[in-house]
Amino acid sequence: MDDWDDSTFLLVFILLQWMNHRNVVAMAVVQAASAVPTSVPGMPDALLLLGGAVMHGMSLTSAVAAMAGRRMDERRRVWVLQRSGGVWEDLQRLGGRHEKVFQRFCRLPRPLFYEVLARIAPHIQRQETNWRQPLSAAQKFACVLMRWATGGFYRQSAHSLYMRLASGLCSNEDVVDALINEYGHLLQFPTCQSLQDTIDAFECKRFPSCVGAIDCTHVYIEKPRNRRGECYYDRTGQFSVVAQVVCDHECRITSAYVGSPGSVHDSLVLRVSPIYRQAQAGTGVFATGSEVLRDGRRVGRYFLGDAGYPQLPWLMTPIGGNNRTPAERVYDDCHTSARSCIERTFGRLKKVWRSFMWRRIANMKTLCKEFMAICILHNIMVESKVEIDPELLSDDSSSDECDGQTTARLRRRGTRRRPCGPPQPPEEDAACAMTLGKELRESLIGHVAHHARLHGAPRPNLWHR
């Protein structure tokens, strides 16, 4: 009887394994149970062991198949994203590779994306009514980020996320206003310990009491309608809007002023910006704080600017020229090295958000707010220490030049009958300020040269003229 039980168990097990490949395991177990006499002792235990063996075999087969699938995916030389029905569904998929795809489209990592979304969602989420089902806040936020990141059109970004053109336009305005309302405090000068850290960082670069670097960049646009086109026609033969940005040593944007026509010089943009009024009135970051230089002269808070700006008591510019003394050459080298943070800021800002690097059909009413919004997102990414894909920063094009496909043909600049900017300040006030600024710069040149003799000269800047 025992031999019969063992033989029956082995035969039934073999038959079940063969039937398992045909997906009739359950039917085989039922047939085996009905064919075996119930009066045979030990048969219930044998059937229980048989069922456990079948389940164990199926689990092992499933595990082996899953492992083989993962190995095959890793060995694929060309990996293709398996589409699930559209871009929006693809962005919602989880996994290592899908996280890279998500960051490539939205630029923000998924945790940071939902962290920002949690704060702006109450401002952009519409209520559900009996007539329509509103779009989700995440879908609207992703649509705006995709447009800024890829430089596409409203229609292209909206249709890829199952949105109409009107919804894409409304989403852009809602997201911009929500970002400015919730994160507008990020675009301000540091205070307390943050301000002291910035001053210490620039002092290590031989510029005491410095609070940042300032420069301008161009946002290229099509010829604006219902406006004087010659005012927006810049030196490169294109239409643009000038954006003035101030950043600290960590490339964090502390001030942004955008909206001046492209033909306006950087110095004139400075004079009409709020920074100039704060510096003249001695308010804001210029209110308190000063340092004593080596010759005993006291210098207050100031910025570092290029040769396009005037030399002012609160704005230090390089010397330049071929007849510089050794001390002036050291000063220019240190100045270029300390001011490089603003160039890195522009490089990262425009290479990450490519919509502001190429020429675009822009609405002048929303262009300024959009630039402020990407400056806020830039600061959020800097605060969160988001690593950017090096391929995004590998382009060698200048921040003030447009893409080759969108470069307009140079045209001869016509004679203007009316000035395109506000009136200049009185000449006597500007002369006094420039004289005082040059005196402070002479003291700063001696201070920088003294530190260079003690701690060594900075490395030469090959791209400095």
C-alpha positions in Angstrom: 0.0 0.0 0.0 2.9 2.4 0.8 4.5 1.7 -2.6 1.2 2.4 -4.3 0.9 5.7 -2.4 4.4 6.8 -3.4 4.0 5.9 -7.1 0.6 7.6 -7.2 2.0 10.8 -5.7 5.0 10.9 -8.1 2.7 10.2 -11.1 0.2 12.9 -10.1 3.0 15.4 -9.4 4.5 14.8 -12.9 1.1 15.2 -14.5 0.5 18.4 -12.6 3.8 19.9 -13.7 3.0 19.1 -17.3 -0.5 20.5 -17.0 0.9 23.6 -15.3 2.3 24.8 -18.6 -1.2 24.6 -20.0 -2.7 26.7 -17.1 -5.0 23.9 -16.0 -3.4 23.3 -12.6 -6.6 23.7 -10.7 -8.5 21.2 -12.9 -5.7 18.6 -12.5 -5.8 18.8 -8.7 -9.6 18.3 -8.8 -9.3 15.3 -11.1 -6.5 13.7 -9.0 -8.5 14.2 -5.8 -11.6 12.6 -7.4 -9.7 9.6 -8.8 -8.0 8.7 -5.5 -10.1 6.6 -3.0 -10.9 8.5 0.1 -10.5 5.4 2.3 -6.8 5.2 1.7 -5.0 6.3 4.9 -2.6 9.3 4.5 -4.1 10.5 1.3 -5.2 14.0 2.7 -1.7 14.6 3.8 -0.4 13.6 0.4 -2.8 15.9 -1.4 -1.8 18.8 1.0 1.9 18.2 0.2 1.0 18.1 -3.5 -0.7 21.4 -3.4 2.2 23.0 -1.6 4.7 21.7 -4.1 2.6 23.1 -7.0 2.4 26.5 -5.4 6.1 26.5 -4.6 6.9 25.6 -8.2 4.7 28.3 -9.6 6.3 31.0 -7.3 9.8 29.8 -8.3 8.9 30.0 -12.0 7.5 33.5 -11.6 10.6 34.7 -9.7 12.9 33.3 -12.4 10.9 34.9 -15.2 11.0 38.3 -13.4 14.7 38.0 -12.9 15.2 37.0 -16.6 13.2 40.0 -17.7 15.3 42.4 -15.6 18.5 41.0 -17.0 17.2 41.4 -20.5 16.2 45.0 -19.9 19.7 45.8 -18.5 21.3 44.2 -21.6 19.4 46.4 -24.0 21.7 48.6 -25.9 19.0 51.0 -26.9 16.4 51.5 -24.2 13.0 52.7 -25.4 10.4 54.1 -23.0 7.3 51.9 -23.2 4.5 54.4 -23.9 1.5 54.0 -21.7 -0.9 56.3 -23.6 0.7 59.8 -23.5 3.3 62.1 -21.9 1.1 62.6 -18.8 0.9 58.9 -18.1 4.6 58.5 -18.7 5.4 61.2 -16.2 3.4 59.4 -13.5 5.3 56.1 -13.9 7.8 55.3 -11.1 11.2 53.8 -11.3 14.8 54.8 -11.8 14.6 55.4 -15.5 11.3 57.1 -15.2 12.7 59.5 -12.6 15.3 60.7 -15.1 12.5 61.2 -17.7 10.5 63.2 -15.2 13.4 65.5 -14.4 14.2 65.9 -18.1 10.7 67.2 -18.8 10.0 69.1 -15.6 13.6 69.9 -14.4 12.5 69.4 -10.8 13.0 66.0 -9.1 9.7 64.3 -8.3 9.8 65.0 -4.5 10.7 68.7 -5.0 8.0 68.9 -7.7 5.3 67.7 -5.3 6.7 69.9 -2.5 6.3 73.0 -4.6 2.9 71.8 -5.9 1.6 71.4 -2.3 2.0 75.2 -1.8 0.7 76.5 -5.1 -2.1 73.9 -5.6 -4.7 76.0 -3.7 -4.1 78.9 -6.1 -4.3 76.9 -9.3 -6.8 74.1 -8.6 -10.3 74.8 -9.9 -13.4 73.6 -8.3 -15.5 70.7 -9.7 -18.9 71.7 -11.1 -21.8 70.0 -12.7 -20.7 71.1 -16.1 -17.0 70.2 -16.2 -14.3 68.1 -14.5 -11.3 70.4 -13.7 -7.7 69.7 -14.6 -5.5 68.5 -11.8 -3.0 71.0 -10.3 -0.1 68.6 -11.0 -1.1 68.4 -14.7 -1.2 72.2 -15.0 2.1 72.7 -13.2 3.8 70.1 -15.3 2.5 71.7 -18.5 4.1 75.1 -17.6 7.4 73.5 -16.5 7.6 71.5 -19.8 7.1 74.7 -21.8 9.8 76.6 -20.0 12.2 73.6 -20.0 11.8 72.7 -23.7 11.2 76.0 -25.2 8.1 74.8 -27.0 4.8 76.5 -27.9 1.7 76.6 -25.8 -0.1 74.4 -28.2 2.7 71.8 -28.2 3.0 71.5 -24.4 -0.7 71.6 -23.8 -1.7 68.9 -26.3 1.0 66.5 -25.0 -0.8 66.6 -21.7 -4.3 66.3 -23.0 -5.0 70.0 -22.5 -6.5 72.6 -24.9 -4.7 75.7 -25.9 -6.9 77.9 -23.8 -6.2 75.7 -20.7 -2.4 76.0 -21.4 -2.6 79.8 -21.5 -4.6 80.0 -18.3 -2.4 77.5 -16.5 0.7 79.5 -17.4 -0.8 82.7 -15.8 -2.1 80.8 -12.8 1.2 79.0 -12.1 3.3 82.2 -12.5 1.1 84.2 -10.1 1.0 81.3 -7.6 4.8 81.0 -7.6 5.3 84.8 -7.1 2.7 84.9 -4.3 4.1 81.9 -2.4 7.8 82.1 -3.1 8.3 85.8 -3.8 10.4 86.2 -0.6 13.2 84.2 -2.2 14.0 87.1 -4.5 15.4 89.4 -1.8 18.8 90.2 -0.3 20.0 88.0 2.5 19.8 89.2 6.1 21.5 88.3 9.4 23.6 85.2 9.1 23.0 84.6 5.4 24.2 88.1 4.6 27.3 87.6 6.8 28.0 84.4 5.0 27.9 86.2 1.6 30.2 88.9 2.9 32.6 86.4 4.2 32.6 84.5 0.9 33.5 87.6 -1.1 36.0 88.7 1.5 37.8 85.4 0.9 38.0 86.5 -2.7 39.7 89.7 -1.5 36.6 92.0 -1.8 35.4 92.9 1.7 31.9 94.3 2.3 30.7 93.0 -1.1 27.2 91.6 -1.2 26.9 90.2 -4.7 27.5 90.5 -8.5 25.3 92.3 -11.0 24.9 92.0 -14.7 22.3 92.1 -17.5 21.2 89.5 -20.1 18.8 89.6 -23.0 15.6 87.7 -23.4 14.9 87.4 -27.1 11.4 87.9 -28.5 9.6 88.5 -31.7 8.9 92.1 -32.7 6.3 93.3 -30.2 3.0 94.5 -31.4 1.6 97.9 -30.6 5.0 99.1 -29.4 7.9 101.0 -30.8 9.9 98.2 -32.4 13.1 100.2 -32.7 13.3 100.4 -28.9 13.5 96.6 -28.6 16.0 96.3 -31.5 19.3 95.4 -29.7 23.0 95.4 -30.8 22.8 91.8 -32.2 20.1 92.8 -34.7 17.3 91.1 -32.8 14.4 92.2 -30.6 14.9 91.5 -27.0 14.1 92.6 -23.4 16.8 93.3 -20.9 16.8 91.5 -17.5 19.1 92.8 -14.7 20.0 90.1 -12.1 22.0 90.3 -8.9 23.3 87.0 -7.3 25.4 86.0 -4.3 28.5 83.7 -4.1 26.3 80.5 -4.4 24.6 81.7 -7.6 21.4 82.4 -5.7 19.4 85.3 -7.3 18.8 88.1 -4.8 17.3 90.6 -7.2 15.7 90.6 -10.6 14.5 93.5 -12.7 13.2 92.8 -16.2 11.2 94.8 -18.8 13.6 97.4 -20.2 13.8 97.4 -24.1 16.7 95.7 -25.7 18.3 98.8 -27.1 18.8 100.3 -23.6 22.3 100.1 -22.2 23.1 98.3 -19.0 23.9 101.5 -17.2 20.5 103.0 -18.0 18.7 99.8 -16.9 20.6 100.2 -13.6 19.4 103.8 -13.1 15.8 103.0 -13.6 15.9 99.8 -11.4 14.8 99.8 -7.7 18.4 98.9 -6.7 19.6 102.3 -7.8 17.0 104.1 -5.7 17.9 102.0 -2.7 21.6 102.7 -3.1 21.0 106.5 -3.5 18.7 106.6 -0.5 20.9 104.2 1.6 18.1 101.8 2.3 17.8 98.0 2.0 21.0 96.1 1.9 23.0 99.4 1.7 21.5 100.8 5.0 24.1 99.4 7.4 27.5 97.7 7.4 30.9 98.8 6.2 34.5 97.7 6.3 37.8 99.5 6.9 40.4 99.0 4.1 44.1 98.8 4.6 44.6 102.6 4.1 42.0 103.4 6.7 39.2 104.3 4.2 35.8 102.9 5.1 33.8 101.3 2.3 30.1 100.4 2.5 28.1 97.6 0.8 28.7 97.3 -2.9 28.3 95.1 -6.0 30.7 93.8 -8.5 29.9 94.8 -12.1 31.5 94.6 -15.5 32.9 97.5 -17.6 29.4 98.3 -18.9 28.4 99.9 -15.6 29.7 103.3 -14.3 32.1 103.3 -11.4 30.0 104.2 -8.3 30.7 104.1 -4.5 28.4 101.0 -4.3 29.4 99.4 -7.7 33.0 98.3 -8.3 34.0 97.9 -12.0 37.3 96.6 -13.5 40.1 98.8 -14.7 40.7 97.4 -18.1 43.1 98.6 -20.8 46.7 97.9 -21.7 48.4 100.4 -19.5 47.6 98.8 -16.2 50.0 98.6 -13.3 50.8 95.2 -11.7 48.4 96.1 -8.8 45.6 96.9 -11.2 46.2 93.7 -13.1 45.9 91.7 -9.8 42.7 93.7 -9.0 41.1 92.9 -12.4 42.0 89.2 -12.0 40.4 89.0 -8.6 37.5 91.0 -9.8 36.9 88.7 -12.7 37.2 85.6 -10.5 34.7 87.0 -7.9 32.2 88.2 -10.5 32.2 84.8 -12.3 29.2 83.8 -10.1 26.8 85.9 -12.2 28.0 84.3 -15.4 27.4 80.9 -14.0 24.0 82.0 -12.8 23.0 83.1 -16.3 24.5 79.9 -17.8 22.5 77.6 -15.5 19.3 79.7 -15.7 19.1 79.7 -19.5 20.4 76.2 -20.2 17.9 74.7 -17.7 14.9 76.9 -18.8 15.6 76.9 -22.5 12.4 78.9 -23.3 14.3 82.0 -22.2 17.4 81.3 -24.4 15.6 81.1 -27.7 13.5 83.7 -29.5 9.9 83.5 -28.6 6.5 85.0 -29.2 6.0 86.7 -25.9 3.2 88.5 -24.2 4.9 91.6 -22.7 2.4 91.6 -19.9 3.4 88.1 -18.7 7.0 88.0 -19.9 8.3 89.8 -16.8 6.4 87.7 -14.4 7.6 84.5 -16.2 11.2 85.5 -15.8 10.6 86.2 -12.1 9.0 82.8 -11.8 12.0 81.0 -13.3 14.3 83.0 -11.0 12.3 81.7 -8.1 12.5 78.1 -9.4 16.3 78.6 -9.8 16.6 79.6 -6.2 14.5 76.6 -5.1 16.8 74.3 -7.0 19.9 75.9 -5.5 18.5 75.7 -2.0 17.6 72.0 -2.5 21.0 71.3 -4.2 19.5 69.8 -7.3 22.1 68.3 -9.6 21.6 69.3 -13.2 22.4 66.9 -16.1 25.8 67.9 -17.6 24.3 67.5 -21.1 22.0 70.5 -20.4 25.1 72.7 -19.6 27.3 71.4 -22.4 26.2 74.0 -25.0 28.9 76.5 -25.6 26.6 79.3 -26.9 26.7 82.6 -25.1 23.9 83.7 -22.8 23.4 86.8 -24.8 23.2 85.0 -28.2 20.2 83.2 -29.6 20.1 79.8 -31.2 21.4 79.5 -34.8 18.0 78.5 -36.1 16.4 81.6 -34.7 19.1 84.1 -35.4 17.5 87.0 -37.4 19.2 88.8 -40.3 21.2 91.9 -39.2 19.5 95.1 -40.3 20.8 98.6 -40.3 19.8 100.6 -37.3 17.8 103.6 -38.1 18.0 107.1 -36.6 15.8 107.6 -33.6 13.8 110.8 -33.3 12.8 110.2 -29.6 14.8 108.6 -26.8 13.5 105.2 -25.7 14.5 105.5 -22.1 13.9 107.8 -19.1 15.9 111.0 -18.9 19.4 110.9 -17.6 20.2 112.2 -14.0 21.9 115.5 -13.7 25.5 115.5 -14.9 26.9 117.1 -11.7 25.4 114.4 -9.5 26.8 111.6 -11.7 30.2 113.2 -11.8 30.4 113.4 -8.0 29.4 109.8 -7.6 31.9 108.6 -10.2 34.7 110.6 -8.5 33.9 109.1 -5.1 33.6 105.7 -6.7 37.1 106.0 -8.3 38.6 107.0 -5.0 37.1 104.0 -3.3 38.3 101.7 -6.1 41.9 103.1 -5.7 41.8 102.1 -2.1 40.4 98.7 -2.9 43.1 98.2 -5.5 45.7 98.6 -2.8 43.8 96.4 -0.4 43.5 93.6 -3.0 47.2 93.9 -4.0 48.3 93.7 -0.3 46.2 90.5 0.2 47.7 89.1 -3.0 51.2 89.6 -1.7 50.3 87.8 1.6 48.2 85.0 0.3 49.4 84.7 -3.3 48.0 86.1 -6.6 44.9 84.5 -8.1 45.1 82.2 -11.0 45.1 84.0 -14.3 41.8 84.3 -16.2 42.4 83.2 -19.8 39.1 84.6 -21.0 39.6 88.0 -19.3 40.4 90.9 -21.6 
